[in-house]
Amino acid sequence: MQLTKTQLMAAVTGCSAAEADRFLGPINATLTRYGISTPLRVAHFLAQIGHESCGFNAVREYASGVAYEGRRDLGNVQPGDGVRFRGRGLIQITGRTNYGALGRAFGVDLCANPLLLESPQFAALSAGWYWSSRNLNALADQNKFIGITRSINGGVNGLADREARFLVAARALGVPGGNVSAPLV
């Protein structure tokens, strides 16, 4: 499934025309590369990345990253890693371990060049990579909204916003009505 600029703006709350212009090509490339190919999958994907990036307006986490300092579970073992590897991209890839794995997948040293995740191309591809690495297409096919949210967020932070974004995206993409109502499973 390939999106038009009009569909992208309608499906992602807060996505301006300028942001749609910047991200349309990279989003479409990501959808193709990672098999995010049905309206239901795309609605779930756009809802989650729309929430994580505030409608494609934040490809770098607002917080400084100091809270991630010394977080061995994220691979942040060197001084400054928390700030250096704070959330970036449309899905907010966080931590030295994730930056390293993503960089290896793309053949790019993201640990040496973390700001690459702020470019539209890598911001979108990183979201697709994360989505695919967690097998979230399977959860989207089952409309497992909370399961997807937990896989991305580690909890259910921002659940109401994510749900509202899903409903907007599902309607904009013509997801059959039965799959739009009450996605909180």
SEMARPA-675224 format. One line per field, with one value per residue: residue number from 1; residue in one letter; x, y, z of N, C-alpha, C in turn. Coordinates in Angstrom, 2 decimals. Layout:
// SEMARPA-675224
i = (NUM / ...) .
aa = (a / ...) .
n_c1 = (X / ...) .
n_c2 = (Y / ...) .
n_c3 = (Z / ...) .
ca_c1 = (X / ...) .
ca_c2 = (Y / ...) .
ca_c3 = (Z / ...) .
c_c1 = (X / ...) .
c_c2 = (Y / ...) .
c_c3 = (Z / ...) .
END
This chain:
// SEMARPA-675224
i = (1 / 2 / 3 / 4 / 5 / 6 / 7 / 8 / 9 / 10 / 11 / 12 / 13 / 14 / 15 / 16 / 17 / 18 / 19 / 20 / 21 / 22 / 23 / 24 / 25 / 26 / 27 / 28 / 29 / 30 / 31 / 32 / 33 / 34 / 35 / 36 / 37 / 38 / 39 / 40 / 41 / 42 / 43 / 44 / 45 / 46 / 47 / 48 / 49 / 50 / 51 / 52 / 53 / 54 / 55 / 56 / 57 / 58 / 59 / 60 / 61 / 62 / 63 / 64 / 65 / 66 / 67 / 68 / 69 / 70 / 71 / 72 / 73 / 74 / 75 / 76 / 77 / 78 / 79 / 80 / 81 / 82 / 83 / 84 / 85 / 86 / 87 / 88 / 89 / 90 / 91 / 92 / 93 / 94 / 95 / 96 / 97 / 98 / 99 / 100 / 101 / 102 / 103 / 104 / 105 / 106 / 107 / 108 / 109 / 110 / 111 / 112 / 113 / 114 / 115 / 116 / 117 / 118 / 119 / 120 / 121 / 122 / 123 / 124 / 125 / 126 / 127 / 128 / 129 / 130 / 131 / 132 / 133 / 134 / 135 / 136 / 137 / 138 / 139 / 140 / 141 / 142 / 143 / 144 / 145 / 146 / 147 / 148 / 149 / 150 / 151 / 152 / 153 / 154 / 155 / 156 / 157 / 158 / 159 / 160 / 161 / 162 / 163 / 164 / 165 / 166 / 167 / 168 / 169 / 170 / 171 / 172 / 173 / 174 / 175 / 176 / 177 / 178 / 179 / 180 / 181 / 182 / 183 / 184 / 185) .
aa = (m / q / l / t / k / t / q / l / m / a / a / v / t / g / c / s / a / a / e / a / d / r / f / l / g / p / i / n / a / t / l / t / r / y / g / i / s / t / p / l / r / v / a / h / f / l / a / q / i / g / h / e / s / c / g / f / n / a / v / r / e / y / a / s / g / v / a / y / e / g / r / r / d / l / g / n / v / q / p / g / d / g / v / r / f / r / g / r / g / l / i / q / i / t / g / r / t / n / y / g / a / l / g / r / a / f / g / v / d / l / c / a / n / p / l / l / l / e / s / p / q / f / a / a / l / s / a / g / w / y / w / s / s / r / n / l / n / a / l / a / d / q / n / k / f / i / g / i / t / r / s / i / n / g / g / v / n / g / l / a / d / r / e / a / r / f / l / v / a / a / r / a / l / g / v / p / g / g / n / v / s / a / p / l / v) .
n_c1 = (0.85 / 0.63 / 0.87 / -0.81 / -0.04 / -2.23 / -3.65 / -1.77 / -1.62 / -4.26 / -4.39 / -2.52 / -2.64 / -1.85 / 0.16 / 1.69 / 1.46 / 4.04 / 5.55 / 4.43 / 5.31 / 8.08 / 8.21 / 6.70 / 7.80 / 9.92 / 8.28 / 6.57 / 8.50 / 9.35 / 7.00 / 6.74 / 9.21 / 9.04 / 6.74 / 4.37 / 1.52 / -1.27 / -4.38 / -5.13 / -2.72 / -1.15 / -2.61 / -2.29 / 0.52 / 0.97 / -0.47 / 1.03 / 3.65 / 2.94 / 2.11 / 4.53 / 6.19 / 4.88 / 3.09 / 4.93 / 6.53 / 8.56 / 11.50 / 13.45 / 13.80 / 12.13 / 13.02 / 16.19 / 17.72 / 19.25 / 18.13 / 18.53 / 21.13 / 23.72 / 22.07 / 22.17 / 20.54 / 19.85 / 22.21 / 23.80 / 26.70 / 28.89 / 30.12 / 27.92 / 26.36 / 23.57 / 22.50 / 23.58 / 22.43 / 19.68 / 16.08 / 15.36 / 14.22 / 11.17 / 9.99 / 11.35 / 13.95 / 16.04 / 18.98 / 22.30 / 22.55 / 20.30 / 20.76 / 23.15 / 22.37 / 20.46 / 22.05 / 23.84 / 22.02 / 21.44 / 23.91 / 25.34 / 27.18 / 25.63 / 26.16 / 28.39 / 27.36 / 24.81 / 22.92 / 21.96 / 19.59 / 17.71 / 17.13 / 14.71 / 14.70 / 16.13 / 14.74 / 12.19 / 12.79 / 13.98 / 11.81 / 10.28 / 12.08 / 12.21 / 9.53 / 9.27 / 11.24 / 10.07 / 7.96 / 5.47 / 3.59 / 2.11 / 0.72 / -0.74 / -2.36 / -4.07 / -5.31 / -4.28 / -4.01 / -3.11 / -1.05 / 0.73 / 1.31 / 2.56 / 4.82 / 6.21 / 6.38 / 6.93 / 5.15 / 2.01 / 1.96 / 0.53 / -1.75 / -4.45 / -4.09 / -2.77 / -4.77 / -6.76 / -5.38 / -5.12 / -7.81 / -8.39 / -6.53 / -7.38 / -9.95 / -9.30 / -7.91 / -9.71 / -10.20 / -12.06 / -15.14 / -15.58 / -13.04 / -12.27 / -13.59 / -13.28 / -10.36 / -8.85 / -7.32) .
n_c2 = (-1.18 / 2.13 / 5.47 / 8.59 / 12.10 / 13.50 / 11.43 / 10.75 / 13.11 / 13.21 / 10.89 / 11.07 / 12.72 / 16.07 / 16.21 / 18.31 / 19.96 / 20.49 / 18.66 / 16.31 / 16.43 / 16.11 / 13.54 / 11.69 / 10.13 / 8.61 / 7.26 / 5.74 / 4.11 / 2.70 / 1.35 / -0.44 / -1.87 / -3.20 / -4.69 / -3.57 / -3.51 / -3.54 / -1.75 / -1.90 / -2.62 / -0.41 / 1.67 / 1.05 / 1.28 / 4.00 / 5.28 / 4.67 / 5.67 / 8.25 / 9.08 / 8.72 / 10.58 / 12.96 / 13.64 / 13.62 / 15.73 / 15.65 / 14.23 / 13.72 / 12.87 / 14.80 / 15.04 / 15.28 / 12.98 / 12.30 / 10.70 / 8.19 / 7.63 / 5.44 / 3.22 / 0.03 / -1.90 / -0.77 / -0.71 / 1.43 / 2.19 / 3.83 / 7.01 / 9.68 / 8.32 / 8.18 / 10.69 / 10.86 / 8.67 / 9.03 / 8.90 / 8.72 / 9.28 / 8.23 / 6.42 / 6.62 / 5.33 / 4.07 / 4.06 / 2.66 / -0.06 / -0.54 / 1.42 / 0.42 / -2.15 / -1.41 / 0.16 / -1.81 / -3.33 / -1.58 / -1.07 / 1.14 / 3.25 / 4.02 / 4.49 / 6.09 / 8.13 / 9.31 / 11.30 / 10.84 / 9.47 / 11.41 / 12.30 / 12.34 / 9.93 / 7.93 / 8.21 / 7.26 / 4.65 / 3.49 / 3.22 / 1.35 / -0.81 / -1.35 / -2.01 / -4.29 / -5.95 / -6.61 / -8.09 / -6.86 / -6.62 / -8.97 / -8.68 / -6.39 / -7.39 / -8.90 / -6.97 / -6.17 / -3.90 / -2.92 / -4.71 / -4.04 / -1.42 / -1.87 / -3.27 / -1.29 / 0.87 / -0.20 / -0.15 / 1.32 / 4.02 / 7.08 / 5.97 / 6.74 / 8.80 / 7.38 / 5.56 / 7.33 / 8.36 / 6.02 / 5.51 / 7.75 / 7.35 / 4.83 / 5.41 / 7.29 / 5.71 / 3.89 / 1.50 / -1.39 / -1.03 / -2.82 / -3.32 / -0.95 / -0.07 / 0.00 / -0.74 / -1.53 / -4.02) .
n_c3 = (0.00 / -0.91 / 0.11 / -0.47 / -0.40 / 0.59 / 1.91 / 3.88 / 5.41 / 6.31 / 7.80 / 9.84 / 12.65 / 13.18 / 11.32 / 9.19 / 5.95 / 5.08 / 6.59 / 5.62 / 2.97 / 3.41 / 4.53 / 3.03 / 0.82 / 2.16 / 4.07 / 2.42 / 1.17 / 3.39 / 4.18 / 2.04 / 2.14 / 4.61 / 4.54 / 5.43 / 4.57 / 4.34 / 4.78 / 7.54 / 8.87 / 8.15 / 9.34 / 12.09 / 12.27 / 11.50 / 13.52 / 15.81 / 15.20 / 14.73 / 17.25 / 18.72 / 17.48 / 17.62 / 15.48 / 13.36 / 13.95 / 15.79 / 15.71 / 17.42 / 20.74 / 23.20 / 25.87 / 27.54 / 27.64 / 29.75 / 31.69 / 30.71 / 31.11 / 31.93 / 31.75 / 31.52 / 30.41 / 28.04 / 26.80 / 27.36 / 28.33 / 28.45 / 29.58 / 28.87 / 27.06 / 27.47 / 26.70 / 24.12 / 22.81 / 22.97 / 22.41 / 18.97 / 15.59 / 13.91 / 15.59 / 17.85 / 18.51 / 20.98 / 22.97 / 23.09 / 22.33 / 20.63 / 18.64 / 17.62 / 16.63 / 14.71 / 13.02 / 12.06 / 10.60 / 8.52 / 7.48 / 8.33 / 10.49 / 13.12 / 15.76 / 15.74 / 14.28 / 15.31 / 14.73 / 12.21 / 12.41 / 12.59 / 10.10 / 7.43 / 5.87 / 7.42 / 9.81 / 9.18 / 8.12 / 10.37 / 12.06 / 10.65 / 10.68 / 13.45 / 13.92 / 12.29 / 13.44 / 15.81 / 15.03 / 14.46 / 12.45 / 12.53 / 14.96 / 14.31 / 12.27 / 13.78 / 15.14 / 17.61 / 19.55 / 22.12 / 22.61 / 20.54 / 21.32 / 23.82 / 22.93 / 21.61 / 23.40 / 25.87 / 27.84 / 28.50 / 27.97 / 26.99 / 25.88 / 25.30 / 23.40 / 21.40 / 20.69 / 19.75 / 17.55 / 16.06 / 15.38 / 13.78 / 11.69 / 10.73 / 9.77 / 7.79 / 6.01 / 5.19 / 6.61 / 7.21 / 9.00 / 11.22 / 12.16 / 13.20 / 15.46 / 19.00 / 19.53 / 21.69 / 22.61) .
ca_c1 = (0.00 / 1.35 / 0.04 / -0.71 / 0.17 / -3.54 / -3.93 / -0.84 / -2.05 / -5.54 / -4.21 / -1.60 / -3.03 / -0.76 / 1.13 / 1.49 / 1.80 / 5.50 / 6.03 / 4.00 / 6.25 / 9.37 / 8.18 / 5.90 / 8.66 / 10.50 / 7.24 / 6.16 / 9.59 / 9.33 / 5.84 / 7.07 / 10.34 / 8.72 / 5.49 / 3.26 / 0.91 / -2.73 / -4.86 / -5.10 / -1.32 / -0.70 / -3.28 / -1.60 / 1.87 / 0.91 / -0.92 / 2.13 / 4.72 / 2.35 / 2.20 / 5.93 / 6.84 / 3.97 / 2.66 / 6.14 / 7.15 / 9.66 / 12.28 / 14.39 / 13.07 / 12.17 / 13.85 / 17.62 / 18.34 / 20.00 / 17.49 / 19.02 / 22.54 / 24.05 / 21.07 / 22.81 / 19.55 / 19.85 / 23.57 / 24.44 / 27.75 / 29.92 / 29.61 / 27.32 / 25.52 / 22.14 / 22.19 / 23.98 / 21.53 / 18.28 / 15.14 / 15.40 / 13.45 / 9.71 / 9.53 / 12.19 / 14.95 / 16.74 / 20.03 / 23.44 / 22.29 / 19.38 / 21.45 / 24.11 / 21.66 / 19.88 / 23.16 / 24.30 / 20.99 / 21.49 / 25.27 / 25.73 / 27.60 / 24.77 / 26.76 / 29.28 / 26.57 / 23.42 / 22.02 / 21.36 / 18.22 / 16.81 / 16.80 / 13.46 / 14.94 / 16.45 / 13.67 / 11.13 / 13.30 / 14.20 / 10.50 / 9.95 / 12.98 / 11.77 / 8.23 / 9.52 / 12.03 / 9.16 / 6.89 / 4.24 / 2.56 / 1.24 / -0.19 / -1.65 / -3.34 / -5.03 / -5.81 / -3.82 / -3.57 / -2.33 / 0.18 / 1.61 / 1.75 / 3.53 / 6.05 / 6.90 / 6.55 / 7.30 / 3.98 / 0.86 / 2.00 / -0.11 / -2.69 / -5.62 / -3.66 / -2.49 / -6.06 / -7.39 / -4.64 / -5.48 / -9.15 / -8.27 / -5.83 / -8.23 / -11.01 / -8.69 / -7.42 / -10.81 / -10.21 / -13.45 / -15.67 / -15.42 / -11.69 / -12.00 / -14.17 / -12.72 / -9.13 / -8.07 / -7.12) .
ca_c2 = (0.00 / 3.39 / 6.59 / 9.90 / 13.18 / 13.76 / 10.35 / 10.86 / 14.23 / 12.85 / 9.74 / 11.38 / 13.95 / 17.00 / 16.20 / 19.46 / 19.74 / 20.48 / 17.37 / 15.28 / 16.51 / 15.57 / 12.15 / 10.80 / 9.17 / 7.66 / 6.41 / 4.76 / 3.14 / 1.87 / 0.46 / -1.49 / -2.68 / -4.00 / -5.41 / -2.90 / -3.46 / -3.49 / -0.56 / -2.09 / -2.53 / 0.98 / 2.47 / 0.81 / 1.83 / 5.46 / 5.72 / 4.56 / 6.61 / 9.58 / 9.40 / 8.81 / 11.74 / 14.11 / 13.98 / 13.79 / 17.00 / 15.43 / 13.03 / 13.59 / 12.92 / 16.11 / 14.95 / 15.36 / 11.66 / 12.07 / 9.59 / 6.92 / 7.50 / 4.26 / 2.15 / -1.13 / -2.61 / -0.11 / -0.74 / 2.71 / 1.84 / 4.85 / 8.33 / 10.45 / 7.49 / 8.49 / 11.84 / 10.55 / 7.67 / 9.24 / 8.52 / 9.41 / 8.63 / 8.32 / 5.53 / 6.95 / 4.31 / 4.55 / 3.24 / 2.21 / -1.39 / -0.41 / 2.16 / -0.50 / -3.18 / -0.74 / 0.52 / -3.03 / -3.71 / -0.66 / -0.89 / 2.51 / 3.33 / 4.98 / 4.84 / 7.22 / 9.18 / 9.15 / 12.31 / 10.34 / 9.03 / 12.55 / 12.55 / 11.65 / 8.56 / 7.02 / 8.29 / 6.34 / 3.28 / 2.96 / 2.81 / 0.09 / -1.84 / -1.70 / -2.66 / -5.62 / -6.75 / -7.04 / -8.83 / -6.13 / -6.85 / -10.05 / -8.10 / -5.49 / -8.22 / -9.36 / -5.75 / -6.23 / -2.53 / -2.78 / -5.48 / -3.21 / -0.30 / -2.39 / -3.62 / -0.06 / 1.77 / -0.91 / 0.00 / 1.87 / 5.48 / 7.76 / 5.05 / 7.44 / 9.48 / 6.35 / 5.05 / 8.37 / 8.40 / 4.83 / 5.68 / 8.72 / 6.70 / 3.76 / 6.03 / 7.93 / 4.68 / 3.02 / 0.20 / -1.80 / -0.59 / -3.78 / -3.26 / 0.38 / 0.15 / -0.61 / -1.48 / -1.75 / -5.42) .
ca_c3 = (0.00 / -0.99 / 0.55 / -1.10 / 0.57 / 1.21 / 2.86 / 5.01 / 6.26 / 6.93 / 8.69 / 10.94 / 13.32 / 13.43 / 10.23 / 8.31 / 4.54 / 4.97 / 7.11 / 4.66 / 1.84 / 3.85 / 4.95 / 2.19 / 0.12 / 3.11 / 4.66 / 1.41 / 1.03 / 4.60 / 4.11 / 1.08 / 2.61 / 5.78 / 4.37 / 6.12 / 3.25 / 4.35 / 5.48 / 8.99 / 9.30 / 7.98 / 10.37 / 13.36 / 12.16 / 11.52 / 14.85 / 16.77 / 14.91 / 14.90 / 18.68 / 19.15 / 16.86 / 17.68 / 14.12 / 12.54 / 14.32 / 16.73 / 15.41 / 18.54 / 22.01 / 23.85 / 27.06 / 27.21 / 27.60 / 30.99 / 32.41 / 30.14 / 31.44 / 32.72 / 31.60 / 30.88 / 29.60 / 26.73 / 26.30 / 27.64 / 29.29 / 28.46 / 29.97 / 27.79 / 26.19 / 27.64 / 25.86 / 22.74 / 22.22 / 23.36 / 21.37 / 17.67 / 14.53 / 14.08 / 16.65 / 18.99 / 18.81 / 22.18 / 23.56 / 22.27 / 21.77 / 19.50 / 17.58 / 17.01 / 15.85 / 13.55 / 12.13 / 11.38 / 9.63 / 7.40 / 7.02 / 8.67 / 11.88 / 13.81 / 17.05 / 15.45 / 13.60 / 15.78 / 14.18 / 10.97 / 12.70 / 12.51 / 8.69 / 7.08 / 5.40 / 8.53 / 10.81 / 8.74 / 8.04 / 11.72 / 12.58 / 9.99 / 11.20 / 14.80 / 13.73 / 11.75 / 14.38 / 16.89 / 14.37 / 14.76 / 11.42 / 13.01 / 15.96 / 13.61 / 11.57 / 14.79 / 15.77 / 19.01 / 19.76 / 23.35 / 22.41 / 19.72 / 22.16 / 24.79 / 22.22 / 21.23 / 24.52 / 27.09 / 28.72 / 27.77 / 28.03 / 25.87 / 25.26 / 24.74 / 22.18 / 20.39 / 20.22 / 18.92 / 16.29 / 15.30 / 14.83 / 12.68 / 10.57 / 10.19 / 8.96 / 6.61 / 5.09 / 4.80 / 7.28 / 7.43 / 10.29 / 12.30 / 12.69 / 13.71 / 16.78 / 20.21 / 19.26 / 22.90 / 22.98) .
c_c1 = (0.89 / 0.39 / 0.23 / -0.45 / -1.13 / -3.88 / -3.04 / -1.27 / -3.36 / -5.36 / -3.36 / -1.97 / -1.80 / 0.30 / 0.80 / 1.82 / 3.31 / 6.07 / 5.63 / 4.93 / 7.59 / 9.34 / 7.45 / 6.75 / 9.28 / 9.47 / 6.81 / 7.24 / 9.62 / 8.18 / 6.13 / 8.13 / 9.94 / 7.34 / 4.32 / 2.30 / -0.61 / -3.18 / -4.82 / -3.68 / -0.84 / -1.33 / -2.60 / -0.22 / 1.85 / 0.44 / 0.24 / 3.24 / 4.22 / 2.41 / 3.66 / 6.62 / 5.98 / 3.58 / 3.80 / 6.86 / 8.34 / 10.37 / 13.43 / 13.58 / 13.23 / 13.07 / 15.32 / 18.29 / 19.14 / 19.42 / 17.97 / 20.49 / 22.77 / 23.05 / 21.68 / 21.83 / 19.41 / 21.24 / 24.34 / 25.48 / 28.87 / 29.33 / 29.10 / 26.41 / 24.04 / 21.70 / 22.46 / 22.97 / 20.10 / 17.38 / 15.25 / 14.63 / 11.97 / 9.18 / 10.42 / 13.09 / 15.83 / 17.81 / 21.08 / 23.17 / 21.39 / 20.01 / 22.42 / 23.44 / 21.06 / 20.95 / 23.70 / 23.30 / 21.06 / 22.90 / 25.80 / 26.12 / 26.80 / 25.31 / 27.72 / 28.52 / 25.11 / 22.44 / 21.41 / 19.91 / 17.23 / 16.46 / 15.52 / 13.67 / 15.17 / 15.40 / 12.56 / 11.62 / 13.52 / 12.89 / 10.07 / 10.79 / 12.52 / 10.46 / 8.42 / 10.26 / 11.20 / 7.95 / 5.52 / 3.21 / 1.59 / 0.25 / -1.19 / -2.73 / -4.43 / -5.66 / -5.47 / -3.17 / -2.68 / -1.02 / 1.19 / 2.18 / 2.79 / 4.87 / 6.88 / 7.29 / 7.07 / 6.20 / 2.84 / 0.81 / 1.37 / -1.17 / -3.88 / -5.26 / -3.40 / -3.80 / -6.75 / -6.70 / -4.96 / -6.84 / -9.15 / -7.63 / -6.70 / -9.33 / -10.43 / -8.26 / -8.49 / -10.76 / -11.67 / -13.90 / -15.49 / -14.04 / -11.36 / -12.49 / -13.41 / -11.44 / -8.35 / -8.06 / -5.64) .
c_c2 = (1.24 / 4.52 / 7.79 / 10.93 / 13.47 / 12.70 / 10.47 / 11.96 / 13.91 / 11.77 / 10.05 / 12.74 / 14.81 / 17.04 / 17.33 / 19.08 / 19.66 / 19.15 / 16.23 / 15.27 / 15.86 / 14.06 / 11.20 / 9.73 / 8.15 / 6.74 / 5.35 / 3.70 / 2.18 / 0.89 / -0.72 / -2.43 / -3.64 / -4.66 / -4.85 / -2.52 / -3.45 / -2.22 / -0.71 / -2.00 / -1.08 / 1.87 / 2.30 / 1.46 / 3.35 / 5.99 / 5.72 / 5.56 / 8.05 / 10.01 / 9.65 / 10.08 / 13.01 / 14.58 / 14.31 / 15.10 / 16.85 / 14.13 / 12.87 / 13.77 / 14.28 / 16.10 / 14.87 / 14.01 / 11.34 / 10.89 / 8.23 / 6.67 / 6.26 / 3.12 / 1.00 / -1.92 / -2.01 / -0.12 / 0.54 / 2.54 / 2.86 / 6.18 / 9.10 / 9.64 / 7.83 / 9.63 / 11.51 / 9.63 / 7.79 / 8.91 / 9.39 / 8.59 / 8.71 / 7.40 / 5.66 / 5.78 / 4.86 / 3.55 / 2.77 / 0.86 / -1.29 / 0.36 / 1.24 / -1.53 / -2.57 / -0.37 / -0.68 / -3.46 / -2.85 / -0.46 / 0.51 / 2.53 / 4.41 / 5.33 / 6.02 / 8.40 / 9.13 / 10.15 / 11.88 / 9.91 / 10.18 / 12.91 / 11.81 / 10.19 / 7.61 / 7.07 / 7.30 / 4.90 / 2.68 / 2.50 / 1.49 / -1.07 / -2.31 / -2.49 / -4.11 / -6.52 / -7.25 / -7.80 / -8.17 / -6.21 / -7.93 / -9.53 / -7.16 / -6.28 / -8.73 / -8.19 / -5.71 / -4.89 / -2.37 / -3.56 / -4.71 / -2.08 / -0.75 / -2.72 / -2.38 / 0.75 / 1.09 / -0.87 / 0.51 / 3.39 / 6.07 / 6.93 / 5.76 / 8.16 / 8.48 / 5.80 / 6.07 / 8.45 / 7.18 / 5.01 / 6.66 / 8.06 / 5.63 / 4.33 / 6.62 / 6.91 / 3.68 / 1.62 / -0.17 / -1.51 / -1.54 / -3.75 / -1.91 / 0.55 / -0.62 / -1.40 / -1.87 / -3.21 / -5.75) .
c_c3 = (0.00 / -0.66 / -0.36 / 0.00 / 1.31 / 2.24 / 4.09 / 5.96 / 6.98 / 7.99 / 9.91 / 11.52 / 13.59 / 12.35 / 9.26 / 6.86 / 4.36 / 5.47 / 6.18 / 3.45 / 2.20 / 4.02 / 4.01 / 1.49 / 1.08 / 3.77 / 3.66 / 1.19 / 2.21 / 4.58 / 3.18 / 1.63 / 3.72 / 5.72 / 5.16 / 5.00 / 3.21 / 5.05 / 7.01 / 9.53 / 9.25 / 9.04 / 11.73 / 13.35 / 12.27 / 12.87 / 15.84 / 16.47 / 14.99 / 16.34 / 19.08 / 18.64 / 16.90 / 16.27 / 13.18 / 12.84 / 15.24 / 16.38 / 16.40 / 19.81 / 22.67 / 25.08 / 26.65 / 27.05 / 28.84 / 31.76 / 31.90 / 30.46 / 32.32 / 32.62 / 30.81 / 30.03 / 28.20 / 26.09 / 26.54 / 28.74 / 29.36 / 28.90 / 28.74 / 26.87 / 26.29 / 26.73 / 24.38 / 22.05 / 22.74 / 22.18 / 20.12 / 16.65 / 14.83 / 15.16 / 17.89 / 19.42 / 19.93 / 22.61 / 22.57 / 21.60 / 20.54 / 18.34 / 16.85 / 16.12 / 14.58 / 12.54 / 11.37 / 10.31 / 8.37 / 6.83 / 7.24 / 10.15 / 12.61 / 15.19 / 16.88 / 14.87 / 14.03 / 15.17 / 12.84 / 11.19 / 12.67 / 11.06 / 8.34 / 6.67 / 6.56 / 9.63 / 10.46 / 8.72 / 9.42 / 12.34 / 11.96 / 10.49 / 12.58 / 14.72 / 13.29 / 12.74 / 15.55 / 16.34 / 14.59 / 13.65 / 11.89 / 14.05 / 15.30 / 12.88 / 12.51 / 15.54 / 17.27 / 19.37 / 21.00 / 23.23 / 21.59 / 20.57 / 23.16 / 24.12 / 21.88 / 22.46 / 25.78 / 28.12 / 27.88 / 27.90 / 26.79 / 25.18 / 24.62 / 23.44 / 21.07 / 19.82 / 19.32 / 17.56 / 15.42 / 14.63 / 13.65 / 11.46 / 9.92 / 9.31 / 7.68 / 5.56 / 4.69 / 5.39 / 7.53 / 8.86 / 11.44 / 12.93 / 13.32 / 15.13 / 17.85 / 19.95 / 20.51 / 23.34 / 22.92) .
END
